[in-house]
Amino acid sequence: QYPPRLNCVAALFDGALAGGAAGQVAIRGEHLSWTYTQLQEQVDRIAHVLRGPLGLEAGNRVLLRGANNPMMAACILAVLKAGCIAVPTMPLLRARELGTIAAKAEINAVLCADGLRAEMEAVDLPAAVKEKTLWFGAADGGLEALMARQPASFDAVDTAADDVCLISFTSGTTGVPKGTMHFHRDVMAICDCFPRSVLGSQPGDIFIGTPPLAFTFGLGGLLLFPMRVGATAVLLEKLTPETLLQAIEKYRATVCFTAPTFYRQMAPLAGKYDIASLRKSVSAGEALPLATRESWRQATGLAMIDGIGATELLHIFISASGDQIRPGATGKPVPGYQACILDHDGNPVGPGVIGRLAVKGPTGCRYLADERQRDYVLNGWNLTGDAYEMDADGYFYYRSRTDDMIISAGYNIAGPEVEDALLRHPAVAECGVIGRADEERGQIVEAHVVLKPGHEASDAMTAQLQEFVKGQIAPYKYPRAIRYLTALPRTETGKLQRFKLRTE
Ligand code: 3SK
């Protein structure tokens, strides 16, 4: 339903300004805030730098690197407004990983936060790209010095709705990065699906949260969604569960986007802060254990909005809010999307049968030069790699990643179910459950557990946890082996890397 010529950043600004948001705070950072008019001016000056002094052309690819702050947001928006393609990268990536992304995306230029300069300079880039590298946030010079010499207004490049504007990389849980390409119309579509139908975002909302802008969960939730309704985005760096609670209190945030791990750690601390402003808490990035949903509800009175999204589909496509929430279920397809469960041969299965989740909608997977495209899209359906079950009312229940199903002595055991049981034990802070090859049973359930401070790993603790799980779920699912770790291996976006647990 979008016009054939569309520049999504121009459309977002036009919509917000037409709705009367000119003087409204668009982005608040730790040290500054910009109204919509001021943000647009910053974006326009950067766009001039890209097309002027930097000499970029429409369709050129710009690697972006920075933490969540107003300048990083303005750079991303400017790249799109200038008709170029943003390739955002996570701040914690190392030179080798950045080099892989830069080469795969065939980047033409780099905009990088000065604080992340050392690692960026260690990347082996072609000389032509090094010449087109600008640093922002430096005490003097850099991008800001060039911006000061540019006009304050830039006419958005006339892009097609089907022009690529974003290449978002996902290392997923396997560790091999894939670039996913998204069009200008995809950006508008994610703003018009989940935030409208499920979240119910409003112009007065103040969005806050942890996912990096380089992760599409953060890009949508902490920049694009607020812009679509003329609301405010609070962009803060290096948040911990405690500082996120402090920030919700300080900025009177109304909508929070973060992952289950954060909610789990915030719940016991929530009583220390006045977070009564919060009306919506969105959880995505990994499966939400029922125990976490319950502890957050007890601590705050809020019913968490769970959602499943994917970098391949840009944002959340199954979710539920308010009285639509069914505990244990992720929800129903977000209006605009369809979902079904397929068996191994690609045939739909009925309610109550676990199979492969398949999704269709206004966004979809387009890998950049990657043969894994063949596995992801089948007859127009995106196969997300998740094992799900649907009930007779059309609710979708997460069971595991398709390669995480543990088959032990003929029983199908979903790792996340065992994780949920373990997380209910007061000594367990974090855990990851995998199948370990076993001669007798084919596989056994193996748990990797991080204990809370004050608890010690021991045989007695193992026996206690095993008995505890047997009391929570069918006894055959209990972890026959338990290993203790100080931290779980996670991706930059917080997803558990089970493949690393398997190789330990
Ligand atoms: O990958 C995910 O888990 C995700 C979740 C929500 C929105 C977007 C993404 C990529």
Boltz pocket constraint, residues with backbone or C-beta under 6 A from the ligand:
constraints:
  - pocket:
      binder: B
      contacts: [[A, 215], [A, 216], [A, 217], [A, 284], [A, 285], [A, 286], [A, 307], [A, 308], [A, 309], [A, 310], [A, 311], [A, 312], [A, 314], [A, 315], [A, 316]]
      max_distance: 6.0
